[in-house]
Amino acid sequence: MITTICCFFSFLVEAVILWQYASTLFVPKCRAKTRFICLCIFYLILFAVSLFDFKWLNASLYLFVNFLFLFLCCRLKWHLAFFHSAVLTAVMALCELAVYSIIGHFAPHFFTETASAQNIILFGIFSKMIFFTVIYILMHFFKERREYSQKHDKYTLLLVFIPLTSVYVMLTFVAVSDACTLSPALIFMVTLGAVFLLITNLLVFGINQYNQKKNMEFTEMQLLLQKEANAAEYYAMLLSQNENQNILIHDIKKHLQSIRILNDKKEYGKISAYIEQLLLSSDLQESARLCDHELLNAILCRYKRKCNSSLISFHADIRHGTIDFIADNDLTSLFCNLLDNALEAARGIPDAFVEINTGKRTGTPFIVISVINSSRTNPFTDSQDSLTSHKPDKRGHGFGIKSIRKAVSKYHGDMQMYYHDDTLTFHTVITLKSSVQP
């Protein structure tokens, strides 16, 4: 019974180590829930087969199960999945052999009592502790060399002293157990201490991994906020330019009167210089009017120019008063991210188009924003919950959608996205609740 429990515990630790290894080094292919279910099924099969005690079968199946998990759940080619599976299998086997050698040197009588529950547990925890230590060091060096590596703090390597210290404590437990006859209470305390030591190691590194992920997300979100702040400043500059243009148009009568005076005096050189100065004025740059909301009009004009340069047809139908209740920063986040995604999907497609519309549902406080854009492929993954990015930098993917969802949630709204296979178009429909009653 003790042997079975220890075996189950060993496979549990190995599953945790594989999860940590895959999460740190590779880009997942499916959701965390799917990966967790696959891992549980695979290692339950491993545990069931291990009860028959066929060592070569167990080792081969361990190699195959790790390969299946890495290949099916991570974005890896089959030969890389097999390589990393072989690395895990080899390290595990070498760690168990090393523990045999170390214990045999420091505690020569240890293996004469192999049926002892205490010895079985100590051996299992000792070998998994060394396995975890070696894998953590490998993760650190593999992470620096992978091409899609994320920046990480090199000082995290110092955490390796925690499992190394734990290995020393485990060796001390083994030596004390071999040299002295312990009471049942002390045997239980030593065994429980070894279990707690291993759990502490796993928790420390799990929490460290979680903190690194949260810090990365926070940094990316800060960069996104900075980008949106810069965009808002840019649009404020455009509004100022539009105002200056309106002032110039208002004063055009005065400019014409001045030109007439110069013409009466036959000062044609000055007339030519005057007209040239007006034509070159930044206040006379081309400006379009796509809606009656000043900030949104500036945003739409910018994306219209982007679409024109990419040979993408752009159409906007923004009904009067539909988005007046949205704050400027939310308006920038919402429409810039929507149009960024639409432009990215439509770029490079013949006869591509981007269409954005806003309207009000009659008799309700709800406003509907719809974006339709050309898309050559369905961007959804297997489930209709997450989108696949085609950007070269995968780290920046997803924050635009998060920003959109944040704005939608703030205005008590809802967002639906779907892909139409017949027309090869991607549709985003957003419903927001207006604070202005109809």
Solvent accessible surface area in square Angstrom, and as a share of the most:
residue,aa,sasa,rsa
1,M,176,0.78
2,I,72,0.37
3,T,84,0.49
4,T,52,0.30
5,I,93,0.47
6,C,16,0.10
7,C,32,0.19
8,F,96,0.40
9,F,49,0.21
10,S,17,0.11
11,F,30,0.12
12,L,92,0.46
13,V,2,0.01
14,E,8,0.04
15,A,11,0.08
16,V,62,0.36
17,I,2,0.01
18,L,3,0.01
19,W,66,0.23
20,Q,24,0.11
21,Y,0,0.00
22,A,6,0.05
23,S,50,0.32
24,T,14,0.08
25,L,2,0.01
26,F,15,0.06
27,V,45,0.26
28,P,61,0.38
29,K,85,0.36
30,C,40,0.24
31,R,119,0.43
32,A,55,0.42
33,K,142,0.60
34,T,53,0.31
35,R,32,0.12
36,F,117,0.49
37,I,84,0.43
38,C,32,0.19
39,L,11,0.05
40,C,49,0.30
41,I,91,0.46
42,F,26,0.11
43,Y,12,0.05
44,L,103,0.51
45,I,84,0.43
46,L,3,0.02
47,F,35,0.15
48,A,50,0.38
49,V,31,0.18
50,S,15,0.09
51,L,96,0.48
52,F,140,0.58
53,D,98,0.51
54,F,122,0.51
55,K,155,0.66
56,W,217,0.76
57,L,87,0.43
58,N,33,0.17
59,A,38,0.30
60,S,64,0.41
61,L,36,0.18
62,Y,7,0.03
63,L,48,0.24
64,F,106,0.44
65,V,5,0.03
66,N,0,0.00
67,F,37,0.15
68,L,45,0.22
69,F,2,0.01
70,L,0,0.00
71,F,71,0.30
72,L,87,0.43
73,C,1,0.01
74,C,3,0.02
75,R,116,0.42
76,L,18,0.09
77,K,139,0.59
78,W,159,0.56
79,H,90,0.40
80,L,76,0.38
81,A,0,0.00
82,F,97,0.40
83,F,99,0.41
84,H,17,0.08
85,S,0,0.00
86,A,37,0.29
87,V,25,0.15
88,L,2,0.01
89,T,22,0.13
90,A,51,0.39
91,V,18,0.10
92,M,26,0.12
93,A,46,0.36
94,L,115,0.57
95,C,7,0.04
96,E,56,0.25
97,L,116,0.58
98,A,40,0.31
99,V,0,0.00
100,Y,109,0.41
101,S,77,0.50
102,I,54,0.27
103,I,0,0.00
104,G,33,0.32
105,H,142,0.63
106,F,111,0.46
107,A,0,0.00
108,P,86,0.54
109,H,119,0.53
110,F,9,0.04
111,F,63,0.26
112,T,104,0.61
113,E,107,0.48
114,T,80,0.46
115,A,95,0.74
116,S,36,0.23
117,A,39,0.31
118,Q,19,0.08
119,N,12,0.06
120,I,38,0.19
121,I,38,0.19
122,L,0,0.00
123,F,39,0.16
124,G,9,0.08
125,I,2,0.01
126,F,0,0.00
127,S,3,0.02
128,K,6,0.03
129,M,0,0.00
130,I,23,0.12
131,F,2,0.01
132,F,4,0.02
133,T,6,0.03
134,V,51,0.29
135,I,1,0.00
136,Y,18,0.07
137,I,57,0.29
138,L,46,0.23
139,M,8,0.03
140,H,15,0.07
141,F,86,0.36
142,F,52,0.22
143,K,19,0.08
144,E,70,0.31
145,R,173,0.63
146,R,37,0.14
147,E,168,0.76
148,Y,80,0.30
149,S,32,0.21
150,Q,59,0.26
151,K,191,0.81
152,H,41,0.18
153,D,80,0.41
154,K,137,0.58
155,Y,163,0.62
156,T,20,0.11
157,L,53,0.26
158,L,107,0.53
159,L,45,0.23
160,V,14,0.08
161,F,125,0.52
162,I,58,0.29
163,P,0,0.00
164,L,82,0.41
165,T,79,0.46
166,S,5,0.03
167,V,25,0.14
168,Y,152,0.58
169,V,47,0.27
170,M,0,0.00
171,L,31,0.16
172,T,58,0.34
173,F,45,0.19
174,V,0,0.00
175,A,36,0.28
176,V,62,0.36
177,S,21,0.14
178,D,36,0.19
179,A,85,0.66
180,C,73,0.44
181,T,141,0.82
182,L,32,0.16
183,S,52,0.34
184,P,114,0.72
185,A,67,0.52
186,L,85,0.42
187,I,58,0.30
188,F,130,0.54
189,M,124,0.55
190,V,24,0.14
191,T,16,0.09
192,L,66,0.33
193,G,26,0.25
194,A,0,0.00
195,V,33,0.19
196,F,115,0.48
197,L,42,0.21
198,L,0,0.00
199,I,69,0.35
200,T,67,0.39
201,N,1,0.00
202,L,34,0.17
203,L,104,0.52
204,V,45,0.26
205,F,2,0.01
206,G,32,0.30
207,I,99,0.50
208,N,32,0.16
209,Q,44,0.19
210,Y,127,0.48
211,N,71,0.36
212,Q,44,0.19
213,K,113,0.48
214,K,89,0.38
215,N,95,0.49
216,M,57,0.25
217,E,46,0.20
218,F,132,0.55
219,T,74,0.43
220,E,34,0.15
221,M,56,0.25
222,Q,86,0.38
223,L,110,0.55
224,L,19,0.09
225,L,82,0.41
226,Q,103,0.46
227,K,115,0.49
228,E,24,0.11
229,A,57,0.44
230,N,76,0.39
231,A,16,0.13
232,A,40,0.31
233,E,123,0.55
234,Y,74,0.28
235,Y,0,0.00
236,A,56,0.43
237,M,111,0.50
238,L,23,0.11
239,L,52,0.26
240,S,56,0.36
241,Q,45,0.20
242,N,25,0.13
243,E,106,0.48
244,N,62,0.32
245,Q,29,0.13
246,N,95,0.49
247,I,93,0.47
248,L,20,0.10
249,I,94,0.48
250,H,139,0.62
251,D,40,0.21
252,I,73,0.37
253,K,138,0.58
254,K,120,0.51
255,H,39,0.18
256,L,105,0.52
257,Q,80,0.35
258,S,41,0.26
259,I,30,0.15
260,R,157,0.57
261,I,93,0.47
262,L,31,0.15
263,N,73,0.38
264,D,103,0.53
265,K,130,0.55
266,K,145,0.61
267,E,57,0.25
268,Y,135,0.51
269,G,58,0.56
270,K,122,0.52
271,I,21,0.11
272,S,71,0.46
273,A,65,0.50
274,Y,58,0.22
275,I,72,0.37
276,E,90,0.41
277,Q,133,0.59
278,L,28,0.14
279,L,117,0.58
280,L,129,0.64
281,S,29,0.19
282,S,73,0.47
283,D,34,0.18
284,L,69,0.34
285,Q,94,0.42
286,E,159,0.71
287,S,50,0.32
288,A,37,0.29
289,R,145,0.53
290,L,47,0.24
291,C,10,0.06
292,D,73,0.38
293,H,33,0.15
294,E,80,0.36
295,L,16,0.08
296,L,0,0.00
297,N,1,0.01
298,A,3,0.02
299,I,0,0.00
300,L,0,0.00
301,C,10,0.06
302,R,66,0.24
303,Y,4,0.01
304,K,61,0.26
305,R,115,0.42
306,K,66,0.28
307,C,2,0.01
308,N,83,0.43
309,S,93,0.60
310,S,33,0.21
311,L,158,0.79
312,I,6,0.03
313,S,70,0.45
314,F,20,0.08
315,H,101,0.45
316,A,19,0.15
317,D,45,0.23
318,I,17,0.09
319,R,141,0.52
320,H,149,0.67
321,G,27,0.26
322,T,2,0.01
323,I,3,0.01
324,D,88,0.45
325,F,32,0.13
326,I,6,0.03
327,A,44,0.34
328,D,87,0.45
329,N,97,0.50
330,D,16,0.08
331,L,0,0.00
332,T,2,0.01
333,S,13,0.08
334,L,2,0.01
335,F,0,0.00
336,C,11,0.07
337,N,12,0.06
338,L,9,0.04
339,L,3,0.01
340,D,40,0.21
341,N,56,0.29
342,A,3,0.02
343,L,7,0.04
344,E,83,0.37
345,A,40,0.31
346,A,0,0.00
347,R,118,0.43
348,G,60,0.58
349,I,30,0.15
350,P,102,0.64
351,D,144,0.75
352,A,2,0.02
353,F,66,0.27
354,V,2,0.01
355,E,51,0.23
356,I,0,0.00
357,N,34,0.18
358,T,5,0.03
359,G,22,0.21
360,K,109,0.46
361,R,121,0.44
362,T,135,0.79
363,G,68,0.65
364,T,42,0.25
365,P,28,0.17
366,F,67,0.28
367,I,2,0.01
368,V,33,0.19
369,I,1,0.00
370,S,23,0.15
371,V,4,0.02
372,I,39,0.20
373,N,5,0.02
374,S,8,0.05
375,S,8,0.05
376,R,135,0.49
377,T,75,0.44
378,N,67,0.34
379,P,21,0.13
380,F,19,0.08
381,T,44,0.26
382,D,154,0.80
383,S,34,0.22
384,Q,115,0.51
385,D,92,0.48
386,S,45,0.29
387,L,38,0.19
388,T,45,0.26
389,S,13,0.08
390,H,135,0.60
391,K,82,0.35
392,P,138,0.87
393,D,70,0.36
394,K,100,0.43
395,R,93,0.34
396,G,32,0.31
397,H,65,0.29
398,G,21,0.20
399,F,17,0.07
400,G,17,0.16
401,I,30,0.15
402,K,98,0.41
403,S,10,0.07
404,I,1,0.01
405,R,107,0.39
406,K,141,0.60
407,A,5,0.04
408,V,7,0.04
409,S,78,0.50
410,K,116,0.49
411,Y,29,0.11
412,H,142,0.63
413,G,26,0.25
414,D,75,0.39
415,M,21,0.09
416,Q,105,0.47
417,M,34,0.15
418,Y,100,0.38
419,Y,27,0.10
420,H,71,0.32
421,D,98,0.51
422,D,128,0.66
423,T,82,0.48
424,L,90,0.45
425,T,9,0.05
426,F,21,0.09
427,H,26,0.12
428,T,10,0.06
429,V,44,0.25
430,I,1,0.00
431,T,21,0.12
432,L,0,0.00
433,K,87,0.37
434,S,9,0.06
435,S,91,0.59
436,V,101,0.58
437,Q,133,0.59
438,P,99,0.62
